[in-house]
Every structure is written in structure tokens, then in C-alpha cells.
């Protein structure tokens, strides 16, 4: 199983970087930091097109994290 962690520094501004990571490394799990997108603006469809389940927590303009998984997890807890 392959894990990748990436500080994307703005997910909506850099979807091409996420696509490049997926193409190059084919990870099973991707942890994204600094997504910088509020939950109601998260680009779910773009991420789903890459073949991942996505779980996220964001704030407008700063911080924000996301976890992308190929397999659907048994459970997800926020805390």
C-alpha cells in the first residue's frame, strides 16, 4: 500500500499538481495539507474523477486538510 503526503498550498489553484502525483505515484492514500478551501467549495467532482474517496475539513483562505483513499474506509472519525 502506498501513501503520499503533499502540501498542496491551495487545492483549487493546483488540481494539475494533484493529477501529476496520481499519475506518477499511483498512491492508495493521499494526505493533503493547506487545501485552503472552505468545505462548501471543495472540488469533490474533480477529486472523484481521479478515482478517490475524499474526506476533508477546510477553512476559507488558510489551513485545510483532506484525505483521499482508493478503498472505501470502514469508518471515518473527525476530531
MOPAC internal coordinates of N, CA, C and O (Angstrom, degrees):
PM7 1SCF
backbone

  N    0.0000 0     0.00 0     0.00 0    0    0    0
  C    1.4452 1     0.00 0     0.00 0    1    0    0
  C    1.5256 1   108.11 1     0.00 0    2    1    0
  O    1.2310 1   120.46 1   -46.06 1    3    2    1
  N    1.3202 1   116.73 1   133.94 1    3    2    1
  C    1.4623 1   121.15 1  -176.75 1    5    3    2
  C    1.5294 1   110.64 1  -112.18 1    6    5    3
  O    1.2310 1   121.30 1   -50.97 1    7    6    5
  N    1.3484 1   115.13 1   129.03 1    7    6    5
  C    1.4550 1   122.88 1   177.84 1    9    7    6
  C    1.5236 1   108.92 1  -112.64 1   10    9    7
  O    1.2310 1   120.72 1   -38.17 1   11   10    9
  N    1.3358 1   116.23 1   141.83 1   11   10    9
  C    1.4600 1   121.83 1   175.23 1   13   11   10
  C    1.5224 1   107.61 1  -131.29 1   14   13   11
  O    1.2310 1   120.43 1   -43.36 1   15   14   13
  N    1.3241 1   116.79 1   136.64 1   15   14   13
  C    1.4581 1   122.72 1   174.15 1   17   15   14
  C    1.5226 1   107.20 1  -116.64 1   18   17   15
  O    1.2310 1   120.67 1   -46.07 1   19   18   17
  N    1.3381 1   116.33 1   133.93 1   19   18   17
  C    1.4622 1   119.31 1  -173.55 1   21   19   18
  C    1.5237 1   110.71 1  -145.88 1   22   21   19
  O    1.2310 1   120.45 1   -53.15 1   23   22   21
  N    1.3331 1   116.75 1   126.85 1   23   22   21
  C    1.4618 1   122.20 1   172.78 1   25   23   22
  C    1.5257 1   106.63 1   -86.89 1   26   25   23
  O    1.2310 1   120.87 1   -79.89 1   27   26   25
  N    1.3231 1   115.95 1   100.11 1   27   26   25
  C    1.4610 1   120.90 1  -172.12 1   29   27   26
  C    1.5278 1   112.87 1   -83.16 1   30   29   27
  O    1.2310 1   119.80 1   163.08 1   31   30   29
  N    1.3417 1   117.99 1   -16.92 1   31   30   29
  C    1.4607 1   122.35 1   175.60 1   33   31   30
  C    1.5319 1   112.29 1    52.23 1   34   33   31
  O    1.2310 1   120.55 1  -132.61 1   35   34   33
  N    1.3194 1   116.55 1    47.39 1   35   34   33
  C    1.4696 1   121.51 1   178.00 1   37   35   34
  C    1.5147 1   111.80 1   112.79 1   38   37   35
  O    1.2310 1   120.06 1   -90.89 1   39   38   37
  N    1.3096 1   117.48 1    89.11 1   39   38   37
  C    1.4681 1   122.17 1  -174.70 1   41   39   38
  C    1.5224 1   113.29 1   -62.79 1   42   41   39
  O    1.2310 1   119.79 1   135.71 1   43   42   41
  N    1.3143 1   118.01 1   -44.29 1   43   42   41
  C    1.4743 1   119.43 1  -177.17 1   45   43   42
  C    1.5252 1   112.22 1   -67.11 1   46   45   43
  O    1.2310 1   120.09 1   154.24 1   47   46   45
  N    1.3261 1   117.44 1   -25.76 1   47   46   45
  C    1.4638 1   121.03 1   179.56 1   49   47   46
  C    1.5306 1   112.50 1   -85.07 1   50   49   47
  O    1.2310 1   120.19 1   165.80 1   51   50   49
  N    1.3358 1   117.25 1   -14.20 1   51   50   49
  C    1.4675 1   120.04 1  -173.43 1   53   51   50
  C    1.5235 1   114.22 1  -134.88 1   54   53   51
  O    1.2310 1   119.14 1  -135.47 1   55   54   53
  N    1.3186 1   119.24 1    44.53 1   55   54   53
  C    1.4704 1   119.02 1   178.95 1   57   55   54
  C    1.5263 1   112.14 1   -63.05 1   58   57   55
  O    1.2310 1   120.55 1   151.54 1   59   58   57
  N    1.3356 1   116.55 1   -28.46 1   59   58   57
  C    1.4656 1   120.28 1   179.41 1   61   59   58
  C    1.5281 1   111.58 1   -64.58 1   62   61   59
  O    1.2310 1   120.01 1   147.88 1   63   62   61
  N    1.3369 1   117.59 1   -32.12 1   63   62   61
  C    1.4644 1   120.07 1   178.21 1   65   63   62
  C    1.5243 1   110.88 1   -69.33 1   66   65   63
  O    1.2310 1   120.63 1   141.43 1   67   66   65
  N    1.3259 1   116.40 1   -38.57 1   67   66   65
  C    1.4641 1   119.90 1   177.03 1   69   67   66
  C    1.5255 1   110.11 1   -65.29 1   70   69   67
  O    1.2310 1   120.31 1   136.92 1   71   70   69
  N    1.3157 1   117.01 1   -43.08 1   71   70   69
  C    1.4696 1   121.15 1   177.56 1   73   71   70
  C    1.5260 1   110.96 1   -59.74 1   74   73   71
  O    1.2310 1   120.19 1   138.77 1   75   74   73
  N    1.3266 1   117.25 1   -41.23 1   75   74   73
  C    1.4673 1   121.30 1  -179.90 1   77   75   74
  C    1.5291 1   111.38 1   -64.58 1   78   77   75
  O    1.2310 1   120.21 1   140.71 1   79   78   77
  N    1.3195 1   117.20 1   -39.29 1   79   78   77
  C    1.4676 1   120.83 1   177.96 1   81   79   78
  C    1.5201 1   110.21 1   -63.73 1   82   81   79
  O    1.2310 1   120.72 1   135.99 1   83   82   81
  N    1.3281 1   116.23 1   -44.01 1   83   82   81
  C    1.4679 1   120.46 1   179.73 1   85   83   82
  C    1.5276 1   110.23 1   -62.28 1   86   85   83
  O    1.2310 1   120.29 1   134.10 1   87   86   85
  N    1.3226 1   117.05 1   -45.90 1   87   86   85
  C    1.4674 1   120.66 1  -179.18 1   89   87   86
  C    1.5309 1   111.93 1   -63.67 1   90   89   87
  O    1.2310 1   120.65 1   136.04 1   91   90   89
  N    1.3238 1   116.37 1   -43.96 1   91   90   89
  C    1.4599 1   120.27 1  -174.81 1   93   91   90
  C    1.5325 1   113.00 1   -74.83 1   94   93   91
  O    1.2310 1   120.35 1   137.13 1   95   94   93
  N    1.3365 1   116.93 1   -42.87 1   95   94   93
  C    1.4644 1   120.14 1  -170.49 1   97   95   94
  C    1.5268 1   114.51 1  -106.38 1   98   97   95
  O    1.2310 1   119.82 1   160.41 1   99   98   97
  N    1.3179 1   117.94 1   -19.59 1   99   98   97
  C    1.4758 1   121.78 1  -178.60 1  101   99   98
  C    1.5352 1   111.31 1    49.04 1  102  101   99
  O    1.2310 1   119.63 1  -128.21 1  103  102  101
  N    1.3485 1   118.32 1    51.79 1  103  102  101
  C    1.4645 1   119.85 1  -176.63 1  105  103  102
  C    1.5274 1   112.65 1   -73.01 1  106  105  103
  O    1.2310 1   121.43 1   -26.81 1  107  106  105
  N    1.3275 1   114.88 1   153.19 1  107  106  105
  C    1.4604 1   121.28 1   174.77 1  109  107  106
  C    1.5250 1   110.75 1   -82.91 1  110  109  107
  O    1.2310 1   120.99 1   147.38 1  111  110  109
  N    1.3321 1   115.71 1   -32.62 1  111  110  109
  C    1.4610 1   122.12 1  -179.09 1  113  111  110
  C    1.5228 1   108.13 1  -136.26 1  114  113  111
  O    1.2310 1   120.90 1   -44.47 1  115  114  113
  N    1.3334 1   115.89 1   135.53 1  115  114  113
  C    1.4676 1   121.26 1   176.56 1  117  115  114
  C    1.5234 1   107.80 1  -126.10 1  118  117  115
  O    1.2310 1   120.71 1   -53.58 1  119  118  117
  N    1.3258 1   116.25 1   126.42 1  119  118  117
  C    1.4594 1   121.93 1   172.85 1  121  119  118
  C    1.5175 1   108.35 1  -102.98 1  122  121  119
  O    1.2310 1   120.50 1   -57.45 1  123  122  121
  N    1.3197 1   116.64 1   122.55 1  123  122  121
  C    1.4646 1   121.02 1   179.39 1  125  123  122
  C    1.5238 1   109.91 1  -109.13 1  126  125  123
  O    1.2310 1   120.68 1   -44.72 1  127  126  125
  N    1.3179 1   116.30 1   135.28 1  127  126  125
  C    1.4535 1   122.24 1   174.42 1  129  127  126
  C    1.5222 1   108.75 1  -116.51 1  130  129  127
  O    1.2310 1   121.30 1   -22.27 1  131  130  129
  N    1.3340 1   115.12 1   157.73 1  131  130  129
  C    1.4688 1   122.08 1   178.50 1  133  131  130
  C    1.5327 1   111.54 1    56.84 1  134  133  131
  O    1.2310 1   120.58 1  -132.70 1  135  134  133
  N    1.3320 1   116.50 1    47.30 1  135  134  133
  C    1.4679 1   119.59 1   178.75 1  137  135  134
  C    1.5258 1   111.35 1   -66.53 1  138  137  135
  O    1.2310 1   120.29 1   150.60 1  139  138  137
  N    1.3237 1   117.06 1   -29.40 1  139  138  137
  C    1.4658 1   123.26 1   175.91 1  141  139  138
  C    1.5251 1   113.02 1    53.87 1  142  141  139
  O    1.2310 1   120.99 1  -137.61 1  143  142  141
  N    1.3202 1   115.72 1    42.39 1  143  142  141
  C    1.4633 1   120.06 1   178.06 1  145  143  142
  C    1.5278 1   108.41 1  -141.50 1  146  145  143
  O    1.2310 1   120.84 1   -47.52 1  147  146  145
  N    1.3203 1   115.99 1   132.48 1  147  146  145
  C    1.4635 1   121.46 1   178.34 1  149  147  146
  C    1.5195 1   109.32 1   -67.99 1  150  149  147
  O    1.2310 1   120.49 1   -29.64 1  151  150  149
  N    1.3166 1   116.67 1   150.36 1  151  150  149
  C    1.4634 1   121.54 1  -175.92 1  153  151  150
  C    1.5257 1   113.48 1   -52.32 1  154  153  151
  O    1.2310 1   119.91 1   138.81 1  155  154  153
  N    1.3233 1   117.78 1   -41.19 1  155  154  153
  C    1.4707 1   119.20 1  -176.97 1  157  155  154
  C    1.5295 1   113.38 1   -73.72 1  158  157  155
  O    1.2310 1   120.06 1   172.73 1  159  158  157
  N    1.3203 1   117.50 1    -7.27 1  159  158  157
  C    1.4679 1   121.76 1   178.45 1  161  159  158
  C    1.5332 1   112.42 1  -113.03 1  162  161  159
  O    1.2310 1   120.20 1  -174.23 1  163  162  161
  N    1.3271 1   117.23 1     5.77 1  163  162  161
  C    1.4626 1   120.66 1  -176.13 1  165  163  162
  C    1.5315 1   110.07 1   -62.94 1  166  165  163
  O    1.2310 1   119.72 1   -47.58 1  167  166  165
  N    1.3341 1   118.13 1   132.42 1  167  166  165
  C    1.4737 1   121.71 1  -176.84 1  169  167  166
  C    1.5362 1   113.12 1   -77.92 1  170  169  167
  O    1.2310 1   120.78 1  -112.25 1  171  170  169
  N    1.3194 1   116.12 1    67.75 1  171  170  169
  C    1.4697 1   121.72 1  -176.66 1  173  171  170
  C    1.5208 1   113.04 1   -57.00 1  174  173  171
  O    1.2310 1   120.17 1   134.75 1  175  174  173
  N    1.3206 1   117.28 1   -45.25 1  175  174  173
  C    1.4703 1   120.61 1  -176.32 1  177  175  174
  C    1.5207 1   111.78 1   -62.58 1  178  177  175
  O    1.2310 1   120.29 1   138.73 1  179  178  177
  N    1.3279 1   117.06 1   -41.27 1  179  178  177
  C    1.4694 1   120.43 1   179.98 1  181  179  178
  C    1.5285 1   111.13 1   -62.46 1  182  181  179
  O    1.2310 1   120.70 1   138.03 1  183  182  181
  N    1.3199 1   116.26 1   -41.97 1  183  182  181
  C    1.4646 1   120.32 1  -179.66 1  185  183  182
  C    1.5276 1   110.21 1   -70.28 1  186  185  183
  O    1.2310 1   120.41 1   138.77 1  187  186  185
  N    1.3241 1   116.82 1   -41.23 1  187  186  185
  C    1.4695 1   120.63 1   179.73 1  189  187  186
  C    1.5294 1   111.01 1   -61.30 1  190  189  187
  O    1.2310 1   120.10 1   145.06 1  191  190  189
  N    1.3274 1   117.41 1   -34.94 1  191  190  189
  C    1.4694 1   121.01 1   178.30 1  193  191  190
  C    1.5282 1   111.94 1   -62.21 1  194  193  191
  O    1.2310 1   120.59 1   156.42 1  195  194  193
  N    1.3240 1   116.47 1   -23.58 1  195  194  193
  C    1.4687 1   121.04 1   178.46 1  197  195  194
  C    1.5282 1   111.54 1   -81.29 1  198  197  195
  O    1.2310 1   120.58 1   172.91 1  199  198  197
  N    1.3401 1   116.49 1    -7.09 1  199  198  197
  C    1.4599 1   120.18 1   176.77 1  201  199  198
  C    1.5189 1   115.12 1    93.09 1  202  201  199
  O    1.2310 1   120.29 1  -154.37 1  203  202  201
  N    1.3252 1   117.05 1    25.63 1  203  202  201
  C    1.4593 1   120.78 1  -177.10 1  205  203  202
  C    1.5241 1   112.07 1  -121.00 1  206  205  203
  O    1.2310 1   121.47 1   -32.77 1  207  206  205
  N    1.3332 1   114.79 1   147.23 1  207  206  205
  C    1.4578 1   121.99 1   164.19 1  209  207  206
  C    1.5205 1   104.88 1   -79.66 1  210  209  207
  O    1.2310 1   119.89 1   -32.43 1  211  210  209
  N    1.3198 1   117.81 1   147.57 1  211  210  209
  C    1.4590 1   118.82 1  -177.91 1  213  211  210
  C    1.5248 1   110.70 1  -134.15 1  214  213  211
  O    1.2310 1   121.91 1   -42.31 1  215  214  213
  N    1.3282 1   113.95 1   137.69 1  215  214  213
  C    1.4559 1   122.87 1   177.63 1  217  215  214
  C    1.5217 1   105.72 1  -130.47 1  218  217  215
  O    1.2310 1   119.88 1   -49.62 1  219  218  217
  N    1.3257 1   117.83 1   130.38 1  219  218  217
  C    1.4627 1   119.65 1  -169.89 1  221  219  218
  C    1.5185 1   112.19 1  -146.59 1  222  221  219
  O    1.2310 1   121.95 1   -20.04 1  223  222  221
  N    1.3168 1   113.87 1   159.96 1  223  222  221
  C    1.4593 1   122.52 1   172.22 1  225  223  222
  C    1.5207 1   105.81 1  -146.52 1  226  225  223
  O    1.2310 1   120.78 1   -62.19 1  227  226  225
  N    1.3125 1   116.12 1   117.81 1  227  226  225
  C    1.4559 1   118.53 1  -175.09 1  229  227  226
  C    1.5074 1   113.70 1  -131.27 1  230  229  227
  O    1.2310 1   122.00 1   -14.56 1  231  230  229
  N    1.3261 1   113.77 1   165.44 1  231  230  229
  C    1.4469 1   123.07 1   174.01 1  233  231  230
  C    1.5146 1   106.92 1  -136.84 1  234  233  231
  O    1.2310 1   120.84 1   -36.13 1  235  234  233
  N    1.3044 1   116.00 1   143.87 1  235  234  233
  C    1.4601 1   119.90 1  -177.37 1  237  235  234
  C    1.5324 1   111.06 1   -64.40 1  238  237  235
  O    1.2310 1   121.03 1   -54.15 1  239  238  237
  N    1.3217 1   115.64 1   125.85 1  239  238  237
  C    1.4522 1   121.68 1   171.66 1  241  239  238
  C    1.5177 1   117.41 1    83.24 1  242  241  239
  O    1.2310 1   119.75 1   162.27 1  243  242  241
  N    1.3381 1   118.08 1   -17.73 1  243  242  241
  C    1.4609 1   118.29 1   179.58 1  245  243  242
  C    1.5158 1   110.50 1  -156.35 1  246  245  243
  O    1.2310 1   121.55 1   -20.09 1  247  246  245
  N    1.3109 1   114.63 1   159.91 1  247  246  245
  C    1.4606 1   123.04 1   179.66 1  249  247  246
  C    1.5275 1   111.77 1    59.15 1  250  249  247
  O    1.2310 1   120.79 1    29.71 1  251  250  249
  N    1.2965 1   116.09 1  -150.29 1  251  250  249
  C    1.4605 1   121.43 1   179.60 1  253  251  250
  C    1.5147 1   112.19 1    95.23 1  254  253  251
  O    1.2310 1   121.62 1   -43.22 1  255  254  253
  N    1.3353 1   114.50 1   136.78 1  255  254  253
  C    1.4556 1   121.39 1   178.73 1  257  255  254
  C    1.5209 1   109.55 1  -136.08 1  258  257  255
  O    1.2310 1   121.00 1   -21.58 1  259  258  257
  N    1.3209 1   115.70 1   158.42 1  259  258  257
  C    1.4637 1   121.10 1   175.67 1  261  259  258
  C    1.5216 1   108.21 1  -148.99 1  262  261  259
  O    1.2310 1   121.37 1   -31.94 1  263  262  261
  N    1.3202 1   114.98 1   148.06 1  263  262  261
  C    1.4535 1   122.03 1   175.48 1  265  263  262
  C    1.5190 1   107.32 1  -123.73 1  266  265  263
  O    1.2310 1   120.66 1   -57.44 1  267  266  265
  N    1.3162 1   116.34 1   122.56 1  267  266  265
  C    1.4636 1   122.53 1  -179.33 1  269  267  266
  C    1.5192 1   108.11 1  -110.62 1  270  269  267
  O    1.2310 1   120.34 1   -48.11 1  271  270  269
  N    1.3257 1   116.96 1   131.89 1  271  270  269
  C    1.4615 1   120.90 1  -178.05 1  273  271  270
  C    1.5202 1   110.77 1  -131.73 1  274  273  271
  O    1.2310 1   120.62 1   -40.51 1  275  274  273
  N    1.3207 1   116.41 1   139.49 1  275  274  273
  C    1.4699 1   121.25 1   174.90 1  277  275  274
  C    1.5239 1   110.04 1   -70.76 1  278  277  275
  O    1.2310 1   120.77 1   134.05 1  279  278  277
  N    1.3314 1   116.13 1   -45.95 1  279  278  277
  C    1.4648 1   122.00 1   179.31 1  281  279  278
  C    1.5231 1   109.12 1   -90.81 1  282  281  279
  O    1.2310 1   120.46 1   -34.57 1  283  282  281
  N    1.3205 1   116.73 1   145.43 1  283  282  281
  C    1.4569 1   120.74 1   176.48 1  285  283  282
  C    1.5252 1   108.95 1   -74.09 1  286  285  283
  O    1.2310 1   119.88 1   -55.87 1  287  286  285
  N    1.3366 1   117.83 1   124.13 1  287  286  285
  C    1.4583 1   119.71 1  -179.47 1  289  287  286
  C    1.5311 1   111.88 1   -68.72 1  290  289  287
  O    1.2310 1   120.84 1   -24.79 1  291  290  289
  N    1.3151 1   116.00 1   155.21 1  291  290  289
  C    1.4603 1   121.32 1   176.89 1  293  291  290
  C    1.5213 1   109.96 1   -65.50 1  294  293  291
  O    1.2310 1   120.49 1   138.65 1  295  294  293
  N    1.3332 1   116.66 1   -41.35 1  295  294  293
  C    1.4647 1   121.34 1   179.90 1  297  295  294
  C    1.5200 1   108.99 1  -152.05 1  298  297  295
  O    1.2310 1   120.98 1   -26.57 1  299  298  297
  N    1.3218 1   115.73 1   153.43 1  299  298  297
  C    1.4604 1   121.95 1   176.29 1  301  299  298
  C    1.5289 1   107.00 1  -131.57 1  302  301  299
  O    1.2310 1   120.92 1   -50.59 1  303  302  301
  N    1.3373 1   115.86 1   129.41 1  303  302  301
  C    1.4624 1   120.67 1   177.47 1  305  303  302
  C    1.5161 1   109.08 1  -122.52 1  306  305  303
  O    1.2310 1   121.11 1   -42.42 1  307  306  305
  N    1.3081 1   115.49 1   137.58 1  307  306  305
  C    1.4622 1   121.08 1   174.14 1  309  307  306
  C    1.5148 1   108.43 1  -102.33 1  310  309  307
  O    1.2310 1   121.42 1   -34.22 1  311  310  309
  N    1.3268 1   114.89 1   145.78 1  311  310  309
  C    1.4617 1   116.03 1   178.11 1  313  311  310
  C    1.4842 1   112.97 1  -175.41 1  314  313  311
  O    1.2310 1   120.10 1   180.00 1  315  314  313

